[in-house]
C-alpha cells in the first residue's frame, strides 16, 4: 500500500466539510433556548440600562468589525480628553 498525500488531504477536506454540514443542520433545529431569546435580550438591555451611569457608561461595541472594534477600544474618535 502506498501513501498518497493527495488522497489523504482530500479525505481530510471531505471529513471537515461533512462536519460543517452536520453542525449547520443542527442550527436549523428548534431548541428550547430559542424560545427564551426575547427574555435573554430584554434582561441584557435592562442590565446595561440599570448599571450604566454618567461616570461609568457602558459602550456596546460590535465584535464583527475588527478595525472599528480596535478604534473604539483604543479611544479613537473620542472628543473629550481624560481628566
C-alpha positions as CSV (number, residue, x, y, z in Angstrom):
1,X,0.0,0.0,0.0
2,X,1.4,3.3,-1.0
3,X,0.8,6.5,0.9
4,X,-0.8,9.1,-1.3
5,X,-0.9,12.6,0.3
6,X,-3.5,13.9,-2.2
7,X,-5.9,11.2,-1.2
8,X,-5.3,11.9,2.5
9,X,-5.8,15.7,2.0
10,X,-9.0,15.1,0.1
11,X,-10.3,12.8,2.8
12,X,-9.5,15.3,5.5
13,X,-11.2,18.0,3.5
14,X,-14.3,16.0,2.9
15,X,-14.4,15.0,6.6
16,X,-14.2,18.6,7.6
17,X,-16.9,19.5,5.1
18,X,-19.2,16.8,6.4
19,X,-18.7,18.1,10.0
20,X,-19.5,21.7,8.9
21,X,-22.7,20.5,7.2
22,X,-23.7,18.4,10.3
23,X,-23.2,21.5,12.5
24,X,-25.2,23.7,10.2
25,X,-28.1,21.3,10.1
26,X,-28.0,21.4,13.9
27,X,-28.6,25.1,14.0
28,X,-31.8,24.7,12.0
29,X,-33.4,22.5,14.7
30,X,-35.6,24.3,17.2
31,X,-34.2,24.3,20.7
32,X,-35.9,25.3,23.9
33,X,-33.3,28.1,24.4
34,X,-34.6,29.9,21.3
35,X,-38.0,30.3,22.9
36,X,-36.3,32.5,25.5
37,X,-34.3,34.7,23.2
38,X,-36.6,37.7,23.8
39,X,-36.2,37.2,27.5
40,X,-32.4,37.0,27.2
41,X,-32.1,40.2,25.2
42,X,-34.5,42.0,27.4
43,X,-32.6,41.1,30.5
44,X,-29.3,42.1,28.8
45,X,-30.8,45.5,27.9
46,X,-32.2,46.1,31.4
47,X,-28.8,45.1,33.0
48,X,-27.0,47.7,30.7
49,X,-29.5,50.4,31.4
50,X,-29.6,49.7,35.2
51,X,-25.8,49.7,35.7
52,X,-24.6,52.4,33.3
53,X,-24.1,55.8,34.9
54,X,-22.8,59.1,33.7
55,X,-19.4,58.5,35.3
56,X,-19.2,54.8,34.2
57,X,-21.1,54.3,31.0
58,X,-21.3,51.1,29.0
59,X,-20.2,51.0,25.4
60,X,-21.5,48.2,23.3
61,X,-19.0,47.5,20.5
62,X,-19.7,45.2,17.6
63,X,-17.2,42.4,17.5
64,X,-17.8,41.5,13.9
65,X,-15.9,44.6,12.6
66,X,-12.3,44.3,13.7
67,X,-10.9,47.7,12.7
68,X,-13.9,49.5,14.3
69,X,-13.6,47.5,17.4
70,X,-9.9,48.3,17.7
71,X,-10.6,52.1,17.1
72,X,-13.2,52.1,19.8
73,X,-11.1,50.2,22.3
74,X,-8.2,52.5,21.8
75,X,-10.4,55.6,22.3
76,X,-10.0,56.8,18.7
77,X,-12.5,59.5,17.8
78,X,-13.1,60.4,21.4
79,X,-14.0,64.1,21.6
80,X,-13.2,64.6,25.2
81,X,-9.8,64.5,26.9
82,X,-9.2,62.4,30.0
83,X,-9.1,64.4,33.3
